[in-house]
Amino acid sequence: MTTPLTADQIARVKATAPVFAQHGATITKHFYRRMFTNRPELRNLFNQTHQASGTQADTLAHAVYAYAANIDNLGALGSAVGRIANKHASLNIRPEHYPIVGENLLASVVEVLGDAVDEQTLEAWRAAYAQLAGIMIGAEAKLYGAAPWSGYRPFVVSRKEVESDEITSFYLTPADGGTACGFVPGQFVSVKRYVGELGVDQPRQYSLSDAPHGKWLRISVKREAGREDVPAGRLSTLLHEGVEVGSIVEVTAPMGEFRLDLEKTTPVVLVSGGVGLTPMMSMISTLVAAESPRRIAFVHACRNGRVHAFKSWLAQTMATHANVSRAVFYEEVSETDREGVDYDFTGRIDLSRIAHQAILPDADYYLCGPVPFMQQQREALIALGVDAARIHTEVFGSGAI
C-alpha cells in the first residue's frame, strides 16, 4: 500500500498540471524514446503505429494532465481508470512494468524541463506516480483474477470469411482443443503476432463480433489501408494477407466495460460507423440467439455497399425477428446497391430523421465508431432528449469521449 500524499505534495502536483497542458506531449515523446532505448523489449507492448504517428504520446500527456488536475479529487477519474485498466489487462500489462515506466517518465520530466522542476516538486510527482500505479495495479489485479486465463493463449484460425471489401472475419478456436470462453457482448480481446518489418510482436485490440457460445471467438478486422499522414495498419494487413486457416495467433482473455446489459428488458439502440459495427453484431447475435423480445434498433453508417459488412446476415435476421429494425446510411450509392434491401438512406446519419425509430422509451444507446462520429451522435442523442447516463461508448486507439 502506498503512503498517502501530503497536502504539500498534492498542492505541488496540482500547481504543475498546467505544465503538462503546455509541454506534456514533448515530455511523453521524450519518455517513449528514452524507455524504448533503455528497455527495447517493451516495444512488444506498445502499438508502434501509434508511436510513429505520435498519438500515443498525446494520449499519455492528456492522461497525466487529467491526473494532476484532479489529484485532490481522484473520484473524478473513476470511469477513466476502469477503461484504462481494461485496456492494460487486455495487453497483459503487469505490476513489474510500472516501476520502469515511472523511472523513465520522471527522468523525462527532468530532462525536458530542467531547472523548472525543483527537487521537492519532483518528489511530489514521484509520490503521485506511486499512488497512481497502486490504483491501476489494484484495478488490473481484479480483472486478472476474474479472467478465464492469464496472459496470451494460442488460438487456431479455424475459419476466415470476407465480409466486405475491407472487413474479414477470423474464427478463433483454442489450440488446446478446449472450449472458447464466455464473455459479455461488447467486450474485446488483444491479438498478438510477430511483425517482421518491426522486429517485434505487436498486439491489437479487436471487438468480438459474435455471440458467446463456447465454439469460437470471432473478430472482424478492417484492413487499414493508411493515408498520407497515417501509415497502413501493420497487423491488420498481416492478418488479411498472412494469416490463413490453420495459423496460430496469441489471444488474451476478453476485457472491456462497453457491455450489453443482459439483465434489462428495455429497448436497445445500436449506433455504429464503419468497422464500429463489430461489437453491435455480437450484441444483436446474443439477443437473437436467446430469443429476447427486446426491441433492437440498429443504426449504421458506411461509405457504400462495398464496405458494408454483414448486410446479408442483418437482412435475414430482420426477416425472421420482428423486434429487430435497421436504419442504414450510405454516403454514396452505386448501381449495385439496393435501396430498402442493403440500405435505407443516403448521406450521413441524421438521428432526427429517424427519431421515431431510434429514440425509444427507456432504451440504452451503444455507440461505436471513429471518435468524432461518436461525439456527434452523442450530442445528437442528448439534443433529442436522451439521458446521458443511457449512452455508452467504446473507444479504441487514442481518443476519448
VEXLUMDREN-287247 format. One record per atom (N, C-alpha, C): y, x, z. Coordinates in steps of 0.2 Angstrom, whole numbers, plus 5000, padded with zeros to 4 digits. Layout:
<rs>
YXZ...
</rs>
This chain:
<rs>
499450045000500050005000500650045000501150034996501750074995502250055001502650105003503150095008503750055005503950005008504549955005505150005004505549984999506150014998506650005003507050055005507650045010508150005006508649985010509249955007509649995003509650065005510050115001509650124994509050124994508650134988508750074983508750014986508749954982509449954979509949974983510649974980510750034975510450084976510450144971510150124964509550094964509250074958509550014955509849964959510249914956510849934952511149984956511850014953511750054946511150084946510950114939510650074934510550014935510249964930510649974923511349974924511749974918511650034914511450094917511250154913510650144908510150104911509650084906509850034901510349994902510549954897510949994891511250044893511550084888511150144885510750174890510350234887509650224888509450164889508650154890508250174884508450164878508050174873507950254871508550284873508550364872508050394877508050364883507650394888506850374887506750314885506050294884505750334878506150344872505950384867505750454869506150484873506050544875505450544880505350494884504750484888504150494884504050444879503450444875503350514871503850544869503750614866503450664871503750664877503550704882502850694884502650634886502050614888501450634883501550614877501050624872500950704870501550744872501450814871501050844877501150814883500850844889500150814889500050744887499350714888499250684881499050724876498950694870498350644869497950644874497350594874497650524875498250514878498450444880498750414873498750454868498950414861498450364860497850374862497250324861497450254864497850254869498050184872498650154869499050184865499650154863499650144855499950094853500050074846500450124843500250164838500650214835501050194830500950134827501350104823502050084826501950054832502550034836502850094839502550144840502850214841503250234836503050234830503450254824504050214823503950154824504550104822505050104828504850134834505250134840505250064844504950014842504949954845504649964852504150004853503850014860504250044865504650094862505150124867505750074869505950034864506449974865506149924870505549904870505249864874505249884881504949954882504949984889505649984892506150004888506850014890507049944893506949894889507149824892506749804898506149824899505749804905505949844911506149914910506449954915507049924918507549904913508149874914508049804918507549764916507449704920507249714927506849764928506549784934507149804939507549854936508049874940508549824942508749784937509249724938509049674943508349664944508049614949507749654955507849714956507549754961507549714968508149674969508149644975507949564975507649554969507349484968506749484963506249514966505649534961505349464959505449414963505149344961505349324954505949344952506149334945505749364940505349414941504949444936504249414936504049364940503449344941503049334934503349294929503049274923502949344919503449384919503349444915502849494918502749494925502249534927501549504925501449444925500749414923500649434916501149424912501049434905500849504903501249554906501149624905500449644908500249614914499649634917499049614913499049554909498549534905498549584899499149604896499149654891498749714893498949744899498749804901497949804902497749744905497049744907496649744900496949704895496549704889496549774885497049814887497049884884496649934888496349914894496049954898496450004902497049984903497550024907497250024915497150084918496850094924497350124929497250124936497650144941497850224940497350264937497550334936498050344931498150294927498750304922499450304924499550264930500150254932500550324935500250364938500550424940500750464934500350474929500550504923501150474920501150414919501750384916502350394921502350384927502850394932503150464932502750514932502950584932503350594925503150574920503450584913504050544912504050484915504650444914505250464919505150484925505650514929505850574927505450614924505650684921506150674915505950624911506350604905507050584908507150544913507750524916508150584917507950634920508250694922508450734916507950734911508150774906508650744901508650684901509150644896509850644900509850624906510450604909510750664913510350714915510550774918510950764924511550794925511850794932512150724933512050674929512250604930511750574935511250604937510750574942510650624947510950604953510850644959510150634962509950684967509350684970509150624974509650594977509550534981509350474976509750464971509550414966508850424963508750484961508050504958507550484963507650494970507150474975507050404975507650364975507550294975507150264969507250294963506850274957506150294958506050354961505350364962504950314967505350294972505050244976504950174973505450164968505450094965504850094960504750154957504250154952503550144956503450184962502850174966502750104967503250064969503249994971503049954965503349964959503149934953502349944951502150004951501550024950501049994954501149984961500749944965500649874964501249844961501249774959500749764953500849804948500449804942499749814943499549874947498849884949498549834952498849794957498549744961498449684956498949664952498849614947498249624942498249684940497749704935497049704938496949724945496349734948496049664949496449614950496149544950495949524943496249544938495949524931495349564929495349624931494649664930494149634934494249614940493749584945493449514942493849484938493649414936493349424929493449474926493249484919492449494918492149464912491449464911491149544910491549584908491349654908492049704909491849764910492449814911492549854905493149874903493249914898493049894891492849934887492649914880491949904879491749854876490949844875490849834867490349864865490149864857489949794855490249774849490049714846489949734839489449694836489249694829489649644825489949664819490249614815489649584811489449524813488949484810489049444804489749434803489949394798490649404796490849404790491549414788491749364783492249324784492449274779493249284778493349274771494049274769494349204770494849194774495149134775495749114771496149174768496649164764496849234760497349234756497449304753497649354758497849334764498049384769497549384775497249334777496849324783496149324782495749374786495049374786494749364793494249324793493949314800493349364801493249384807492749434809492349394815491649384814491249354819490949414822491049424829490849474833490249454838489649484837489149474842488949534846488849524853488649584857488149624854488249694854487749744851487149744855487149724861486549724866486149664865486349624861485949564860486049504865486549514869486649464874487149414871487349364875487749304873488449334873488849304869489549314869489849274876490349304878490649274885491049204883491149174889491649114888492349144889492849094887493549114888493949044887494549054888494948994888495348994881495348944878495648944871496348964872496549004867497249034868497249114870496649134873496649204875496449254869496549314871496449364865496049424868495849464863495449524865495749584862495649644864495849704861495249734857495349754851494849784847495049854845494549904846494749974845494350004840494650044835494250084830494650144830494250194827494550264826494950264819495550284820495950294814496050364812495650384806495650454804496250484802496750434799497350464797497750484803497650454809498050474815497650524820496950524819496550564823496450534830496550474831496450444837496150374837495850344842495650274842496350234843496250174840496850134840496650064842496950034848496749964850497249914847497049854845497549804843497249734847497749694848497549634851497549574847497049534847496949484842496749414846497049364844496849294847496149284845495849254849495149224847495349154844494949144838495149094834494549034833494049034838493548984838493448964845493048914845492848884852492448934856492448934862491948974866491348934867490848964863490148934863489548984865489749044866489249094868488949124862489049104856488649134850489049194847489649194847490049244844490749244847491149294846491849294847492149304840492649254838492949264831493649284832493849334828494549354827494749344820495349324818495549314811496149354810496149404806496549464806496949454800497649454800498049464795498149534792498049544786498249614784498949624783499249674787499949684787500049734782500449714776500549754771501149804772501549784777502149834778502649824773503249854774503849844770504249904771504849914768505149974768505350004775505449954780505649984786505149974791504549954789503949944794503349964790502950014793502350034790501849984790501349994785500749944785500349954791500049894793499649894799499049934798498949994801498350034800497750004802497649974808497049944810496849884806497349844804497249784800496949804793497249854791497049874784496349904785496149944790495549974791495049914792495149864796494649804797494549774790495049764786494949724780494549764775494749834775494449874769493849914772493749934778493249974780492749954785492849894787492349864792491949804789491349814788490949764784490449734789490049694787489549664791489049714793488849724799488449774802488849824806489449834804489949884808489949864815490049914819490149914826490949924828491149874832491849884834491849874842492349904845492349904853492849854855492649814860493049754861493049744869493649724871493749714878493649644880493649624886493549554888494149514887494049444886494649404884495149404890495749404888496349404893496849364890497449344894498049314892498149254896498749234897499049174900499149124896499149134889499349074884498649044884498548984888497948954888498048874888497548844884497548774884497348744890497648704893497448674900496948614898496348634900495748594898495648534903496048534909495948484914496348424912496848434908497348374906497048334901497248264901497048224896497648194891498248224892498848214889498848244882499248224877499348254871499448324870499248354865499348424864499748434857500248474857500648484851500648564849500348584844500248654842500748674837501148714838501648734833501548814831501448824825501248894823501648914817501748984816501949004810501549064807501349064801500949114798500249124802500149194804499449204807499449174814500049154817500049124823499649064824499349034819498848984819498249004822498049064823497349084825497249054832497649064838497449034844497448954844497848924839497848854838497148834836496848874831496148854829495648854834495748894839495248894845495348834849496048814850496148754854495948694851496048684844495848624841495048624841494748684839493948684839493648664846493948684851493748674858493748594859494348564858494448494859493948454855493948474849493448434844492748444846492548504848491848514850491648474856492148464860492048424867492148344866492248324859492448254858493048234862493448274863494048254868494448194864494648144868495048094865495848114865496048174867496748184867497048184860497648164860497948164854498148234852498048264846498148334844498648334838499248354839499648364833499748434831499548454825499548524823500148534818500648574820501248584815501248654813501248674807501148734804501648754799501848814799502248844793501948904790501948904783501748964780502148974773502049024770502449034764502148994758501548984757501248944752500548934753500148904748499448884749499048944749499249004746498849064745498749094752499149084756499149124763499049074768498849014767498748954772497948964773497848984779497148994782496848934785496248914784495848864787496048794785496348794779496648724777496048674775495548704773494948654771494648634778494548674782494248654789494648604792495348614792495848564795495748504792495748494785495748434782495048394784494548434784493848404786493948374793494248414797494248394804494648334805495248324802495648264802495248204799494848214794494448164791493948134796493748174800493248154805493448144812494048154813494348144820495048114820495048054821495648014820496248034825496048074830496548094835496948154833496648184827496948254825497448234819498048254820498548244814498848314813499248324807499548384805500148374801500548424802501248424798501248494795501048514789501048574787501648584782502048644783502648654779502548714775502648714768502548774764503348784762503448854762504148874760504248864752503648884749503648874742503048844739503048814734502448774732502248794725501548804724501348824717501048774714500848774708500548724704499848704707499548744710498848734713498848704720499448704723499548674730499548594729499148564733499148484733499448454738500048424737500448384742499948334745500048324752499648274755498848294757498648354753497948374754498048444758498448484755498548554758499148564762499648524760500248524764500648464764501148454768501448394769502248394767502548454768503248464767503448524764503948534761504248594758504848614762504948684762505448704766505148734773505648754777505448774784505348714789505048734794504848674799505548654802505548584802506148544805505848494809505748504816505448464820505748394821506448394819506748324820506548284814506248314809506048264803505348234805505048264810504348244812504348224819504848204822504948194829504448134831504248084827503848034828503148064829502948114826502348144826502248204831502848244832502748304836503048294843503448244844503748234851503348174854502948194858502448144861502548134869502448084872502448074879502048114883502248154888501848194892501448254889501648264883501248324879501448384881500948434880501148504881501148534874501648584874501848614867501648694867501248714863501048784862501248814856501648864856502048894851501748964850501548984844501349054842501549074835501849134834502149154828502649204829503049224824503549284825504049254830504249304834504749294839505349244837505649264832506249224830506049144829505449144826505149074824505049034831504749064836504649034842505249014846505749064845506349044848506748984845506648984839506948924835506648854837505948864837505548804839505648784846505648824850505848814857506448774858506948804855507648774856507648704853507348694847507248634844506948584848506348604852506048554856506448534862506848584865507248564871507748514868508048534862508648484860508348414859507648414857507348344856507148314863507348344868507148314875506548334878506248384876505548414879505748454885505448444890505448484896505248554895505648604896505448674895504848694898504648664904504048684908503448664904503548624899502948604895502848644888503248694888503248734882502948804883502448824880502048884881502048924875502148994876502249034870501749094871501549124865501149184865501549234861501649294864502049354861501549414861501549434855501149504854501749554852501549614852502049664850502549674855503149684853503749704857504249644859504049584857504549534858504549494864504949454866504949414872505349354871505149294874505449234873505849214880
</rs>
